[in-house]
Amino acid sequence: MIKVNVPAGVDQVRLDQFLSTLEEPEISRSYASKLIKDDRIQLNGKSCKASSRVKEGDELLIDMPEPVSLDVVAEDIPLDIVYEDEDFLIVNKPKGMVVHPAAGHYQGTLVNAVMNHCGEELSTINGVMRPGIVHRIDKNTTGLLVVCKNDKAHKSLAEQLKEHSITRKYVAIVCGNIKEDSGTVDAPLGRSKKDRKKQAIDMVDGRDAVTHFRVLERFSDYTLVECILETGRTHQIRVHMASIGHPVLGDDVYGPKKCPFTLEGQCLHAKVLGFIHPSTGEYVEFDSEYPEYLKRLMDRLRK
């Protein structure tokens, strides 16, 4: 049974709509309606309807059924594997690929590809919809992800993530010319109270979020920066850079709707990933080259 407390700022929102905005558990609106119909959700200890209204302070109890694997199948999709051993593999995710299946999107994901490559050798902690997946990056963010092959490795990496001890360095092209050579954005993040599909800086109810950045190269109207995550909140770099007036180029959610370049989403790449190896206890670190789209864009900006 999963307990969810309705956060501040929510007032008279339909139950099925509110459930579809949750990060954990991740539930589509249609699936939320099915759970309610099957009497698997209680609102303040009572049965409810999809049209029931929730407000700040309400308590939800969600009885999530055990996941089934029938809808998630292995697919022969090429993987750019940077490293692999008995505990995990490091994958360089391309732009446009979703990390794990979700309602209405069961094919073409990184999980489908990894299932084909690893077979039964994947951790089970996050269930059949996310086998081996410890952390995520956005669909249009490229770069390094670790996928765990066993529960021991998964628990070790999950604990390191929780303790913020994993090294995660991103590169991004942001709008505008940053005057400082380096800086830190320390601003808590939470779901936007205006748009529940977005994240926003929330000084009252947000979770701690810290991003360190340094300038790598300046162009006339744009800046190439390295961003180091101290925490790993949803859309953290995108929200933090936008908050200081330098949104990530191509980010039509937190930046300008129109972009002068033909891009597929934001110019953001997870370049470096480092952590303590779950079996050897030694620190390991992996690096990746800039993706081709980023190289071409940088060449164009230099001209």
C-alpha positions as CSV (number, residue, x, y, z in Angstrom):
1,M,0.0,0.0,0.0
2,I,1.4,3.4,-1.0
3,K,0.5,6.5,1.0
4,V,0.4,9.9,-0.7
5,N,-0.3,13.2,1.0
6,V,-1.7,15.9,-1.2
7,P,0.8,18.8,-1.2
8,A,0.2,22.5,-0.6
9,G,-1.2,24.4,-3.5
10,V,-3.6,21.6,-4.7
11,D,-7.2,22.7,-4.3
12,Q,-10.3,20.9,-5.6
13,V,-8.4,19.0,-8.3
14,R,-10.0,15.9,-9.8
15,L,-8.6,12.7,-8.3
16,D,-7.7,11.0,-11.6
17,Q,-6.0,14.2,-12.8
18,F,-4.0,14.6,-9.6
19,L,-2.8,11.0,-9.7
20,S,-1.6,11.4,-13.3
21,T,0.9,14.2,-12.0
22,L,2.6,12.0,-9.5
23,E,6.2,11.0,-9.9
24,E,6.0,8.0,-7.6
25,P,4.1,6.0,-8.3
26,E,3.9,7.0,-12.0
27,I,0.3,6.5,-13.1
28,S,-1.5,7.6,-16.3
29,R,-4.9,9.2,-16.0
30,S,-6.6,6.3,-17.6
31,Y,-4.8,3.8,-15.3
32,A,-5.8,5.9,-12.3
33,S,-9.4,5.7,-13.4
34,K,-9.1,1.9,-13.6
35,L,-7.5,1.7,-10.1
36,I,-10.3,3.8,-8.7
37,K,-13.0,1.7,-10.4
38,D,-11.3,-1.5,-9.0
39,D,-11.6,0.2,-5.5
40,R,-7.8,0.2,-5.1
41,I,-7.6,3.8,-4.0
42,Q,-9.0,5.3,-0.8
43,L,-9.4,9.1,-0.2
44,N,-9.1,9.9,3.5
45,G,-10.0,6.3,4.3
46,K,-13.0,6.0,2.1
47,S,-13.9,4.7,-1.4
48,C,-13.9,7.4,-4.1
49,K,-14.6,8.2,-7.7
50,A,-12.4,9.5,-10.5
51,S,-14.3,12.8,-10.3
52,S,-13.7,13.1,-6.5
53,R,-11.9,16.3,-5.6
54,V,-8.7,16.4,-3.6
55,K,-7.1,19.3,-1.7
56,E,-4.1,20.1,0.4
57,G,-3.8,17.8,3.4
58,D,-5.9,14.9,1.9
59,E,-4.4,11.4,2.3
60,L,-4.5,8.8,-0.4
61,L,-3.9,5.1,0.0
62,I,-3.0,3.4,-3.3
63,D,-3.1,-0.4,-3.6
64,M,-0.9,-0.9,-6.6
65,P,-1.3,-4.4,-8.2
66,E,1.8,-6.4,-8.9
67,P,3.2,-5.4,-12.3
68,V,3.0,-7.8,-15.2
69,S,5.6,-8.2,-17.9
70,L,3.3,-9.1,-20.8
71,D,3.4,-5.7,-22.3
72,V,7.1,-5.1,-22.1
73,V,9.2,-7.1,-24.6
74,A,12.8,-7.3,-25.6
75,E,13.6,-5.5,-28.8
76,D,16.7,-5.7,-31.0
77,I,17.6,-2.0,-30.8
78,P,21.3,-1.0,-31.1
79,L,22.9,0.1,-27.9
80,D,26.0,2.3,-27.4
81,I,27.6,0.4,-24.5
82,V,30.5,2.3,-22.9
83,Y,31.3,-0.4,-20.3
84,E,29.9,-3.7,-19.1
85,D,30.7,-6.2,-16.4
86,E,28.8,-8.7,-14.2
87,D,27.2,-6.0,-12.1
88,F,26.2,-3.2,-14.5
89,L,26.5,-1.7,-17.9
90,I,27.0,2.0,-18.9
91,V,25.0,3.0,-21.8
92,N,25.3,6.2,-23.9
93,K,21.6,7.0,-24.6
94,P,20.7,8.7,-27.9
95,K,18.4,11.7,-28.3
96,G,14.8,10.8,-28.7
97,M,14.9,7.6,-26.7
98,V,12.7,7.2,-23.6
99,V,14.4,5.4,-20.7
100,H,11.6,3.0,-19.6
101,P,8.1,2.0,-20.7
102,A,5.0,3.8,-19.5
103,A,1.3,3.5,-20.2
104,G,0.8,3.9,-23.9
105,H,4.5,3.8,-24.6
106,Y,5.8,0.2,-24.4
107,Q,8.2,0.0,-27.3
108,G,11.4,1.5,-28.5
109,T,12.6,2.4,-25.0
110,L,16.1,1.9,-23.5
111,V,14.5,-0.9,-21.3
112,N,13.3,-2.8,-24.4
113,A,16.8,-2.6,-25.8
114,V,18.6,-3.6,-22.6
115,M,16.2,-6.6,-22.1
116,N,17.3,-7.9,-25.5
117,H,21.0,-7.4,-24.6
118,C,20.9,-8.7,-21.1
119,G,18.1,-11.3,-21.1
120,E,17.3,-12.3,-17.5
121,E,20.3,-10.5,-16.1
122,L,18.7,-7.4,-14.8
123,S,17.8,-6.2,-11.3
124,T,14.2,-6.5,-10.3
125,I,13.9,-3.8,-7.6
126,N,12.0,-1.3,-9.7
127,G,9.7,-3.9,-11.2
128,V,9.2,-5.2,-14.7
129,M,8.5,-1.8,-16.2
130,R,12.0,-0.5,-15.1
131,P,14.3,-3.6,-14.8
132,G,17.8,-2.5,-14.0
133,I,16.9,1.2,-14.1
134,V,18.4,3.2,-11.2
135,H,18.1,6.8,-12.6
136,R,16.7,8.5,-15.6
137,I,17.5,11.3,-18.1
138,D,14.9,13.0,-20.2
139,K,13.9,11.7,-23.6
140,N,15.8,14.4,-25.5
141,T,18.8,14.5,-23.2
142,T,21.7,12.4,-24.4
143,G,24.4,10.7,-22.4
144,L,25.4,8.2,-19.8
145,L,23.2,5.9,-17.8
146,V,24.0,3.0,-15.5
147,V,21.8,-0.1,-15.8
148,C,22.1,-2.7,-13.0
149,K,22.2,-6.5,-13.7
150,N,21.5,-7.6,-10.1
151,D,19.8,-6.4,-7.0
152,K,23.0,-6.1,-5.1
153,A,24.4,-3.6,-7.6
154,H,21.1,-1.8,-7.8
155,K,20.9,-1.3,-4.0
156,S,24.4,0.0,-3.9
157,L,23.9,2.5,-6.7
158,A,20.5,3.6,-5.3
159,E,22.1,4.3,-1.9
160,Q,24.8,6.3,-3.5
161,L,22.2,8.4,-5.4
162,K,20.3,8.9,-2.1
163,E,23.6,10.2,-0.5
164,H,24.4,12.4,-3.5
165,S,27.8,10.8,-3.8
166,I,27.6,9.9,-7.5
167,T,29.5,12.1,-9.9
168,R,27.2,13.5,-12.6
169,K,28.6,16.1,-15.0
170,Y,26.5,17.4,-17.9
171,V,27.4,19.8,-20.7
172,A,24.8,22.2,-22.1
173,I,24.5,25.1,-24.5
174,V,22.5,27.8,-22.8
175,C,20.9,31.0,-24.2
176,G,22.8,34.2,-23.5
177,N,26.4,35.0,-22.6
178,I,27.1,34.1,-18.9
179,K,29.4,36.8,-17.4
180,E,30.6,34.7,-14.5
181,D,33.1,32.0,-15.1
182,S,31.4,29.7,-12.6
183,G,28.5,29.7,-10.1
184,T,26.0,27.7,-8.1
185,V,22.3,27.6,-8.2
186,D,20.9,26.5,-4.8
187,A,17.1,26.5,-5.1
188,P,14.6,23.8,-4.0
189,L,12.4,22.2,-6.7
190,G,8.9,20.8,-6.7
191,R,6.0,20.5,-9.1
192,S,4.7,23.8,-10.4
193,K,1.5,24.9,-8.8
194,K,0.5,26.5,-12.1
195,D,1.3,23.6,-14.4
196,R,1.6,20.1,-12.7
197,K,3.5,18.7,-15.7
198,K,6.4,21.2,-15.0
199,Q,8.9,21.6,-12.2
200,A,9.5,24.9,-10.6
201,I,11.5,26.6,-7.8
202,D,9.5,26.2,-4.6
203,M,11.0,27.8,-1.5
204,V,8.3,26.4,0.8
205,D,7.6,22.8,-0.3
206,G,10.4,22.1,-2.7
207,R,13.1,19.5,-2.2
208,D,16.7,20.6,-1.9
209,A,18.4,21.1,-5.3
210,V,21.9,22.3,-6.0
211,T,23.6,22.7,-9.4
212,H,27.2,23.9,-9.9
213,F,28.1,25.3,-13.3
214,R,31.3,26.6,-15.0
215,V,31.7,28.2,-18.4
216,L,33.6,26.0,-21.0
217,E,33.3,28.3,-24.0
218,R,31.5,31.5,-24.9
219,F,29.8,32.2,-28.3
220,S,28.2,35.5,-29.3
221,D,24.7,34.8,-28.0
222,Y,25.2,31.4,-26.3
223,T,27.4,29.7,-23.7
224,L,28.7,26.2,-23.4
225,V,28.6,25.2,-19.7
226,E,29.5,22.2,-17.6
227,C,26.8,21.5,-14.9
228,I,27.6,19.3,-11.9
229,L,24.7,17.9,-10.0
230,E,24.8,17.8,-6.2
231,T,21.3,16.5,-6.2
232,G,19.3,14.9,-9.0
233,R,15.8,16.4,-9.2
234,T,13.5,16.1,-12.2
235,H,14.5,18.7,-14.9
236,Q,16.9,20.2,-12.4
237,I,19.5,21.7,-14.8
238,R,16.8,22.9,-17.1
239,V,14.9,24.7,-14.4
240,H,17.9,26.0,-12.6
241,M,19.6,27.5,-15.7
242,A,16.3,29.1,-16.8
243,S,15.9,30.6,-13.3
244,I,19.1,32.6,-13.7
245,G,18.1,33.8,-17.2
246,H,20.0,31.3,-19.2
247,P,17.6,28.5,-20.3
248,V,19.1,25.5,-22.2
249,L,19.0,26.1,-25.9
250,G,16.2,24.1,-27.6
251,D,14.2,23.7,-24.3
252,D,10.7,24.7,-25.3
253,V,9.3,23.9,-21.9
254,Y,11.5,26.2,-19.7
255,G,12.9,28.4,-22.4
256,P,11.7,30.3,-25.5
257,K,9.1,28.6,-27.6
258,K,10.9,29.5,-30.8
259,C,14.4,28.4,-31.6
260,P,16.7,29.7,-34.4
261,F,18.1,26.3,-35.0
262,T,16.5,23.0,-36.0
263,L,16.9,20.9,-32.9
264,E,15.2,17.9,-31.3
265,G,14.7,19.2,-27.8
266,Q,17.2,20.7,-25.4
267,C,21.0,20.8,-25.9
268,L,21.9,18.8,-22.8
269,H,24.3,15.8,-22.6
270,A,25.2,13.6,-19.5
271,K,28.9,13.5,-20.2
272,V,30.5,12.0,-17.0
273,L,29.2,9.4,-14.6
274,G,31.2,8.2,-11.6
275,F,30.5,6.0,-8.5
276,I,31.9,3.4,-6.1
277,H,31.8,0.0,-7.8
278,P,29.3,-2.2,-6.0
279,S,31.6,-5.3,-5.9
280,T,35.2,-3.9,-5.9
281,G,34.6,-0.9,-3.7
282,E,36.8,1.2,-6.0
283,Y,35.7,4.5,-7.6
284,V,35.1,4.2,-11.3
285,E,34.3,7.0,-13.7
286,F,33.1,7.0,-17.3
287,D,33.3,9.7,-19.9
288,S,31.5,10.2,-23.2
289,E,32.2,12.3,-26.3
290,Y,30.0,15.1,-27.3
291,P,27.2,13.8,-29.5
292,E,27.3,14.7,-33.2
293,Y,24.4,17.1,-33.1
294,L,26.2,19.1,-30.3
295,K,29.5,19.1,-32.2
296,R,27.8,20.4,-35.4
297,L,25.9,23.1,-33.5
298,M,29.1,24.3,-31.7
299,D,31.0,24.5,-35.0
300,R,28.1,26.6,-36.4
301,L,28.1,28.9,-33.3
302,R,31.9,29.4,-33.6
303,K,31.4,30.7,-37.2
